[in-house]
Amino acid sequence: MSELNDKRQLFENICQNVSVRVKHQISITRVTCPCCGYPTLKERSRHEICRLCDWEDEGEDDLHYPDDHQYIGGANGAYTLSDARENFARYGVMYPPDHIAFTGSDPEQRRALKQDLMGLYDQLLDAAPSEYPALWKRAITVERSLSKETEKSLKEAYAARLNK
């Protein structure tokens, strides 16, 4: 647990007010997902869904509230933060393989994009501050590709349900 919290703290320290030029100058402020520990959220406790692990952040977080890792219910259903972390470590998402999500399991392309993104985030931990903008620029490009892939899957899943 402390390894995850240490990683989260490092990300919190390096992910504040980074300025990056993609098509135009943008400022990035990120906070870490309490489940996977990566800097995927724009704000905490806003029901944002992590693009890597699918955790919906409604505020549970044992980094600040030690008992929150066992909270059951709410947006993440029957999965506690501890359960979701264990599943992420094993399967790359907060759910076990037998869980039926709306979009199904991650297709190979989405898994590859997630692996690329985690690799870029991990590089931030060892990078010099002067390297942050280039790494963030690459991460934003992968994030956009991942968002498009996820949106495509959602549309396909919704269309399939309508056709039943």
N, C-alpha and C positions, 0 to 999 in steps of 0.2 A: 504494500500500500504506500509506504513512504517513497518508493521509487517513482510511482505515478505522481504523487503530490510534488516531489522534487522536480519532475519533468514539467508539470503544470506551472510551477512557480517560475522556472526558467523561461518558459514560453510567455508567461504574463509579463515578465520583465523586458523581453525583447520585442514584444508585439504591440507596443503602445506608440501611436502616432508615427507610423512609418509612412513616408511619402514615396509614392511610386508613379512612374510615368508609363502608362500602358498606351492608350490612344490619347489620353490627356492626363494631366497630373491628378492623382487621387491620393487621399490620405486613408490609411488603413489603421484601424484599431480593432484588435481581436482579443477575445477572451477564450479560455480553454473549455472544452466540453468536459463535464464532470465524469463522463463515462470513459471515453477513449483518451482524454488528456491532450488532444491536439487543438490548435487555435482555430477552430472552425466557426465560432459564434461571434456575432457582432455585439451582443449584449447578453447578460445573464438574466434568467428568469422571465424570458419573453416568449416562451413556447416555440422557440426556434428549433428546428430539427437539424441535428448534426449531419453533415453530408457524408461523413465517414462511417459512423456507427449506427445512425438512425435514432439515437436517443433524443427525446423531446425534452428540452430544458425548461422545467417549470420551477426550478429553484433548489431542488435537492442537491446537497453538496457537502460531503463530509470533510472537505478541506476547511470549511468554516463552522459546520455543525456536525460534530462527530457521530451522532446517531442516524443521520439522514441516509446512510448507505443501506439501511434495512427497511426504509419506507416502502410500502406496497400500495399501489393504487394510483389514481390520477392518469395522466396522459400516457404513461408507459405500462399501464395495465398491471399484470401480475408480476412484472419484472422489477426487482429491487435494483438499486444502483450496483450493489455487489454482484447480483446475478448477471446484469448487463455487462459489467466489466469482465467477468469471467467468460461470458459468451464472446465478447469482442476479442479477447486474447486467443480464444480457440478458433473462432469462425470468421472474424473480421467484421462482424455486425453484432448488435446487442441481442439478437435472437438466435436460438439454436436452429439447426437446419430443418427441423420438423415444424417450425413455426410458419404459418401461412400468412405472409404479409400481402397487402393489397397489390403490390407490384411483383410478388413472387420473390425468389432469391435473386441475388445480384448476378446478372449475366457476366460472362467472361470480360467483355469490354469495360463494364463498370468496375469490376474487381481490379482490372489492370490500371484504370484511372485512379482508383483509390490508393493502390500501391505506389503509383508515381507521386501522388500528392503527399502521402505519408513520408516518402523518401525526401521530398523537398522540404517538408516541415522539419524533419529530423536534421537535415543539413543546416537549417537555421541555428540549431543548438550549438554547432561547432564553428559557425561562420563568424568572421569579423564583422562588426557593424557596417563597414563599407560594402560588404557583400549582400546585406539584407535586401536592398532594392532589387537587385538582379534576381535573387531567389524568390522574392515576393512576386515579381513580374511573371516568372515561370509558374509559380503556384497559382496565380490568378488565372492564367491561361488554362491550366489543368482544371481548376475549380469550375470555370465556365463550360468546359467540355463535359465535366461530370454532371453539371446542372442540366445541360442539354440532353444527355443520355438518360438521366433520371426522369426528366419531363417527358421524353419520348416513351419510356416505360409506363409512366402513369397514364398517358393518353391511350396507349395500347391496352392496358389493363382495364381502363374505364370503358373503352369501346367493346372489349370482349364481354364485359358484364352486361352492357346494354344489349348485346346480340344474343344473350342467353334466353 
